[in-house]
């Protein structure tokens, strides 16, 4: 279910407030209520609601109460790291409702799933009840994603929405240093966002535009292909000016599943997936020199890439296996029924 139109997926039944017309969408957006949605879900025998992000959890509270079913909410990142003041200043109806009605979610939500220990800590600081906050990272399909071999081309991959939090501007600065030492190095960026034009201008300013490829948004299958064709993945995330932080960094887990070394930052939940010097490198936020050094170390050392790649794959298999994580989620559902 959702507020916006839900794309049709074979074998999956869906319902959206948008199906009931613009007045229903407006009512749901402003008041969080839609009798048509509650009726449609009741007719389908809905036994539990699971919202992703605290914002959607707040919207789901009245519907869950109307149906008399438990509400599970997964907290991913911005929903507990962006400050309340910034949310109110945004004037977005959904964020205003989230801040205004958050106590109803704290009171009526059955369980709050946090994608990392970091997000659990931030959730408790935000006011979420500690006794109902559990850590359950989203898993990676280690059967579908298999390790790829070593890539001779010194290609660095960056997969991210082009926003402040992803630290792309610092990666471009570091890559300019990398190119001086490894002239045939290449940086491939997958993702779109409001910073696309300014980042392109930065690449031109540094004289690296010929070695930086902005591919825009790509299908997941194509992104995995680029992972297999890259030497390593870099996600140098930073705390944004509004407080936004990474919950975990799913692309880091997918890279590890692919057997690729990663370079990240001491930021958000990233250190829970990447152990510095074991399955990748971590550097301080916004430290361009340290970032360039670690990228160069991996580009120059095939044995280290292999070592980190194998360690990363083991980490994902043992701690972030999608099948195991799904079993845990289903167990949680059963305990609430």
Secondary structure by P-SEA (a helix, b strand, c coil): cccccccccccccccccccccaaaaaaaaaccccaaaaaaaaaacccccccccaaaaaaaaaaaaaacbbbbbbbccccccccaaaaaaaccaaaaaaaacaaaaaccccbbbbccaaaaaaaaaaccccccbbbbccccccccbbbbcccccbbbbbbcccccccaaaaaaaaaaaaaaacccbbbbbbbcccaaaaaaaaaaaacccccccccccccaaaaaaaaaacccccccccccccbbbbcccaaaaaaaaabbbbbbcccccccccccccccbbbbcccaaaaaaaaaaaaaacaaaaaaaaaaaaaaaaccccaaaaaaaaaaaaaaac
